[in-house]
């Protein structure tokens, strides 16, 4: 039995992703991070526009910019995630946890 929090070595070849899978995963992660940050920036600029009512002439162009970026990042993330899921092989019968065999 292994101690909690300790990683045990795994000899399964499916546990070692190929470099292409690693690149795909990194692209999905980066796009997801950009999506989250653009949502956070969009909410922040919307709150600033509502509460502070800035009068700067450039503000009308700047505050919706994160929302436009979000509209670009959502489909990009969805496409990259679908491609990542399509490249993953289905799990073997040997790697399925025993708990999955029991009905809920």
HELIX and SHEET records of a PDB file:
HELIX    1   1 UNK A   13  UNK A   15  5                                   3    
HELIX    2   2 UNK A   19  UNK A   51  1                                  33    
HELIX    3   3 UNK A   59  UNK A   62  1                                   4    
HELIX    4   4 UNK A   65  UNK A   87  1                                  23    
HELIX    5   5 UNK A   98  UNK A  101  5                                   4    
END                                                                             
